[in-house]
Structures are given as structure tokens and as C-alpha cells.
């Protein structure tokens, strides 16, 4: 065997060792119900199941672009921390689970999402804040969930009207009758109206300012002050 053949053999062995090392690293951190590759996580084995999204090394989670989860009877919620480190995630599927709750900040760090499939879970209400960073072009599939025909879900109707080609997941009213969101007009749903008085203030430095914020709507909105944009040297 000449030197070139030896060099090729050594290179081949080196590459095999690298691949084996990567496989070992993923197998150590990947849950038993999942398979993990460099860019994809698939969790479809119901036993033993998962209760949250897999926690890999920070670098590995940042490389993941697709997560597919199904048939998980122990997955009930997506929290603020579940997807925090999957910053390059593009495709997300969570279907056929017992998912009942999604935090309003669950997708805060997932600004690259292009596809979200949440079909056939146990979601009854969803906050619009959960999807506020999503472009209208991002499909959000919700069919197969026991969604309630309530004001909290009215944003789904607005999204359907803006995206006429998107599917209507439907909702269940208080009589147990299924309705389409596109034609839904729930009673006592009034868009919130917020007023701040006075609207503008000009005062000398060191003066006190009193502002009153009021809000109306149904359900009654909660008022909180966001002071992040206030710049002052005085308390």
C-alpha cells in the first residue's frame, strides 16, 4: 500500500470517528422516544414518552431547524423555556398530544418559524400574544382542537379573514354546536379601547406629572404601565 492509499485510509477512518462521535453525542442527550440528528428532532414513540421538548447541548439546539412531535400522552404544555434555545427553528409540528396550554412567550425566540402544525391536541383557548411575532404568511394549523367560541379566540377569525386560503379549525359554542370562525360573532366581545389623559404634557424639569390610563372592552381588559420608554433622571 503506497502513501496515498494510507493517507486516504486514515482520512476515511477519521471521518468515521467524527460521525460516530456525533451519533454518540446525540444519543446521550436525545430522549428514548426521540431520534435526533444535526438539524432535526423527531419524537413519535409514545413509550416512555416526553413531558417537554428535548434538551440538547446549546450548540446542538441552535442547529435544529425542524421538530416533529406526535403521539405523546405526557406532553401538556409549551412553556417560555421549552423552545428558548431553538433559535433557528423553521418547522414545528406538535400533534396528537395532550397539549392544553401554550405560554404567550413560548415562541418569543423562534423568529425564523415558517410552519406551525398544532392539530389534534387539547387546546381550548390560545392567546394572540403567542403568535404576535408571526407573519401572516406563516401557516398555523389548529384543526382537531376543542377550541371554544370565546373572545380570547377571536383573533383566529381575524387571521382566517386575512388569509382566505387558510383552513378554518372551527370552535365549539356553549351549546356544544360547532361553528366556523369565519362567521363567528360571539356576544359581549368588544375590542378594547385605551385612553391616557392628558395625551401630551410639557413641564419644567423637576415638576410632577399625573397621568390617568383607562380602558374599556369586554371582557374587561387589564391595564399595566410599560415604563421601558420613559427616560428621566428623577423618580
RODO-2510 file (C-alpha; in nm, 4 decimals, decimal comma):
residues 235
     n   res          X          Y          Z
     1     x     0,0000     0,0000     0,0000
     2     x     0,1519     0,3303    -0,1044
     3     x     0,1483     0,6513     0,0958
     4     x    -0,1524     0,7960    -0,0890
     5     x    -0,3620     0,4904    -0,0059
     6     x    -0,2549     0,5099     0,3575
     7     x    -0,3495     0,8777     0,3659
     8     x    -0,6915     0,8024     0,2177
     9     x    -0,7467     0,5215     0,4669
    10     x    -0,6528     0,7458     0,7594
    11     x    -0,8860     1,0197     0,6333
    12     x    -1,1700     0,7707     0,5966
    13     x    -1,1138     0,6398     0,9484
    14     x    -1,1006     0,9954     1,0820
    15     x    -1,4365     1,0799     0,9206
    16     x    -1,5931     0,7615     1,0565
    17     x    -1,4751     0,8512     1,4067
    18     x    -1,6240     1,2003     1,3721
    19     x    -1,9607     1,0582     1,2635
    20     x    -1,9559     0,8054     1,5471
    21     x    -1,8737     1,0842     1,7905
    22     x    -2,1670     1,2924     1,6695
    23     x    -2,4019     0,9943     1,6917
    24     x    -2,2836     0,9223     2,0468
    25     x    -2,3306     1,2855     2,1484
    26     x    -2,6884     1,2991     2,0155
    27     x    -2,7794     0,9567     2,1560
    28     x    -2,6644     1,0606     2,5037
    29     x    -2,8843     1,3724     2,5129
    30     x    -3,1747     1,2593     2,2940
    31     x    -3,4752     1,1139     2,4853
    32     x    -3,5604     0,7468     2,4339
    33     x    -3,8829     0,8350     2,2496
    34     x    -3,6994     1,0572     2,0004
    35     x    -3,4412     1,0455     1,7270
    36     x    -3,2076     1,3424     1,6961
    37     x    -2,9889     1,4450     1,4048
    38     x    -2,7849     1,7573     1,3406
    39     x    -3,0869     1,9595     1,2187
    40     x    -3,3954     1,7546     1,3073
    41     x    -3,5705     1,6083     1,6119
    42     x    -3,8490     1,3507     1,5764
    43     x    -4,0432     1,2213     1,8798
    44     x    -4,3182     0,9758     1,7803
    45     x    -4,2730     0,6813     2,0187
    46     x    -4,5423     0,7045     2,2920
    47     x    -4,3392     0,4959     2,5374
    48     x    -4,1822     0,6124     2,7592
    49     x    -4,2862     0,9472     2,6090
    50     x    -4,1726     1,3037     2,6751
    51     x    -4,3043     1,5769     2,9040
    52     x    -4,1169     1,8638     2,7388
    53     x    -3,9002     1,9360     2,4381
    54     x    -3,5604     1,7611     2,4324
    55     x    -3,2740     1,9465     2,5996
    56     x    -2,9560     1,9027     2,3962
    57     x    -2,6336     2,0988     2,4220
    58     x    -2,6747     2,4680     2,3477
    59     x    -2,4920     2,4419     2,0134
    60     x    -2,6983     2,1415     1,9061
    61     x    -3,0297     2,3124     1,9878
    62     x    -2,9264     2,6201     1,7916
    63     x    -2,8638     2,3998     1,4847
    64     x    -3,2090     2,2388     1,4886
    65     x    -3,4405     2,3611     1,2101
    66     x    -3,7262     2,1105     1,2422
    67     x    -3,9055     1,9465     1,5347
    68     x    -4,1762     1,6829     1,4836
    69     x    -4,3641     1,5577     1,7903
    70     x    -4,6646     1,3219     1,7857
    71     x    -4,8375     1,0548     1,9976
    72     x    -4,7148     1,1986     2,3283
    73     x    -4,9608     1,1470     2,6153
    74     x    -4,7419     1,3198     2,8740
    75     x    -4,6935     1,6495     2,6910
    76     x    -4,9398     1,9035     2,8337
    77     x    -4,7821     2,2451     2,7818
    78     x    -4,5280     2,4514     2,5912
    79     x    -4,3648     2,6922     2,8352
    80     x    -4,1467     3,0011     2,7974
    81     x    -3,8389     2,7775     2,8241
    82     x    -3,9438     2,4858     2,6019
    83     x    -3,8140     2,6337     2,2751
    84     x    -3,5978     2,9189     2,4028
    85     x    -3,2701     2,7854     2,2600
    86     x    -3,4074     2,6581     1,9283
    87     x    -3,3403     2,9942     1,7676
    88     x    -3,3080     2,8609     1,4103
    89     x    -3,6254     2,6516     1,4214
    90     x    -3,8236     2,6767     1,0967
    91     x    -4,0770     2,3922     1,1050
    92     x    -4,2665     2,2867     1,4181
    93     x    -4,5210     2,0060     1,4445
    94     x    -4,6881     1,9080     1,7721
    95     x    -4,9914     1,6910     1,7017
    96     x    -5,1814     1,4065     1,8611
    97     x    -5,0694     1,5001     2,2131
    98     x    -5,2472     1,6168     2,5288
    99     x    -5,1248     1,9712     2,4798
   100     x    -5,3643     2,2065     2,6599
   101     x    -5,1569     2,5202     2,7180
   102     x    -4,9072     2,7331     2,5258
   103     x    -4,7367     3,0225     2,7025
   104     x    -4,7789     3,3663     2,5483
   105     x    -4,3971     3,3870     2,5173
   106     x    -4,3426     3,0276     2,4035
   107     x    -4,2213     3,1319     2,0555
   108     x    -4,0535     3,4578     2,1551
   109     x    -3,7074     3,3453     2,0366
   110     x    -3,8309     3,1486     1,7344
   111     x    -3,8422     3,4339     1,4851
   112     x    -3,7484     3,2085     1,1907
   113     x    -4,0568     2,9860     1,2134
   114     x    -4,2186     2,9248     0,8746
   115     x    -4,4646     2,6463     0,9582
   116     x    -4,6561     2,5573     1,2772
   117     x    -4,8762     2,2474     1,2980
   118     x    -5,0745     2,2158     1,6231
   119     x    -5,3529     1,9875     1,5009
   120     x    -5,5338     1,7237     1,7074
   121     x    -5,4352     1,8412     2,0545
   122     x    -5,6469     1,9570     2,3527
   123     x    -5,6216     2,3343     2,3076
   124     x    -5,9390     2,5210     2,4064
   125     x    -5,8023     2,8777     2,4125
   126     x    -5,4994     3,0429     2,2556
   127     x    -5,3674     3,3904     2,3235
   128     x    -5,2941     3,6114     2,0234
   129     x    -4,9756     3,7141     2,2052
   130     x    -4,8338     3,3664     2,1447
   131     x    -4,8245     3,4361     1,7708
   132     x    -4,7806     3,8137     1,7665
   133     x    -4,4342     3,7910     1,6070
   134     x    -4,5576     3,5672     1,3258
   135     x    -4,6056     3,6950     0,9734
   136     x    -4,9492     3,6286     0,8242
   137     x    -4,7766     3,4046     0,5690
   138     x    -4,6758     3,1570     0,8426
   139     x    -4,9311     2,8702     0,8400
   140     x    -5,0787     2,7908     1,1820
   141     x    -5,2771     2,4655     1,1661
   142     x    -5,5244     2,4271     1,4542
   143     x    -5,7916     2,1838     1,3334
   144     x    -5,8819     1,8959     1,5635
   145     x    -5,8577     2,1037     1,8826
   146     x    -6,1620     2,1615     2,1089
   147     x    -6,1386     2,5391     2,0645
   148     x    -6,4026     2,7443     2,2451
   149     x    -6,6102     3,0105     2,0696
   150     x    -6,4973     3,2835     2,3092
   151     x    -6,3493     3,6298     2,2831
   152     x    -5,9990     3,5070     2,3641
   153     x    -6,0016     3,3085     2,0386
   154     x    -6,1496     3,5797     1,8185
   155     x    -5,8043     3,6639     1,6779
   156     x    -5,8220     3,3302     1,4941
   157     x    -6,1167     3,4672     1,2967
   158     x    -5,9188     3,7795     1,2069
   159     x    -5,6311     3,5659     1,0846
   160     x    -5,8630     3,3485     0,8751
   161     x    -6,0187     3,6566     0,7143
   162     x    -5,6722     3,7899     0,6291
   163     x    -5,5615     3,4538     0,4898
   164     x    -5,8610     3,3314     0,2903
   165     x    -5,6734     3,0186     0,1779
   166     x    -5,6048     2,9006     0,5328
   167     x    -5,8224     2,6272     0,6890
   168     x    -6,0942     2,7157     0,9414
   169     x    -6,0434     2,4973     1,2513
   170     x    -6,3916     2,5709     1,3864
   171     x    -6,4922     2,6125     1,7506
   172     x    -6,7485     2,4811     1,9974
   173     x    -7,0088     2,7205     2,1392
   174     x    -7,1715     2,6959     2,4823
   175     x    -7,4463     2,4712     2,3390
   176     x    -7,1903     2,2241     2,2102
   177     x    -7,2527     2,3240     1,8488
   178     x    -6,9554     2,3537     1,6139
   179     x    -6,9211     2,6873     1,4350
   180     x    -6,6830     2,8265     1,1782
   181     x    -6,4571     3,1044     1,2992
   182     x    -6,5111     3,2962     0,9752
   183     x    -6,8788     3,3525     1,0642
   184     x    -6,8322     3,3737     1,4405
   185     x    -6,9809     3,6735     1,6231
   186     x    -6,9616     3,5879     1,9939
   187     x    -7,1801     3,8042     2,2174
   188     x    -7,0276     4,0585     2,4516
   189     x    -6,6992     4,0754     2,2610
   190     x    -6,5950     4,4391     2,2391
   191     x    -6,2480     4,5394     2,1231
   192     x    -6,0528     4,7153     2,3997
   193     x    -6,0236     5,0934     2,3915
   194     x    -5,7443     5,2589     2,5884
   195     x    -5,7234     5,6279     2,6733
   196     x    -5,4463     5,8174     2,8504
   197     x    -5,5112     6,1666     2,9832
   198     x    -5,3548     6,4063     2,9340
   199     x    -5,2338     6,2884     2,5929
   200     x    -4,9294     6,5167     2,5934
   201     x    -4,7532     6,7035     2,8723
   202     x    -4,4922     6,9777     2,8733
   203     x    -4,3427     7,0507     3,2131
   204     x    -4,0292     7,2042     3,3534
   205     x    -3,7588     6,9676     3,4759
   206     x    -3,8307     6,8584     3,8315
   207     x    -4,2078     6,9084     3,8053
   208     x    -4,4576     6,6351     3,8879
   209     x    -4,6841     6,4871     3,6209
   210     x    -5,0050     6,2935     3,6801
   211     x    -5,1456     6,0751     3,4015
   212     x    -5,4548     5,8568     3,4140
   213     x    -5,4987     5,5465     3,1978
   214     x    -5,8437     5,3970     3,1467
   215     x    -5,9624     5,1059     2,9344
   216     x    -6,2963     4,9651     2,8265
   217     x    -6,3991     4,6498     2,6462
   218     x    -6,5460     4,3062     2,7009
   219     x    -6,4007     4,1031     2,8594
   220     x    -6,2693     4,3856     3,0753
   221     x    -5,9034     4,4487     2,9829
   222     x    -5,6263     4,4601     3,2411
   223     x    -5,4118     4,7735     3,2465
   224     x    -5,0376     4,7692     3,3063
   225     x    -4,7920     5,0545     3,2599
   226     x    -4,4925     4,9951     3,0341
   227     x    -4,2202     5,2256     3,1634
   228     x    -3,9436     5,0973     2,9363
   229     x    -3,9626     5,4016     2,7075
   230     x    -3,9623     5,6602     2,9844
   231     x    -3,6326     5,8428     3,0203
   232     x    -3,5893     6,0627     3,3255
   233     x    -3,3260     6,1495     3,5808
   234     x    -3,5868     6,1914     3,8514
   235     x    -3,8066     5,9478     4,0403
***
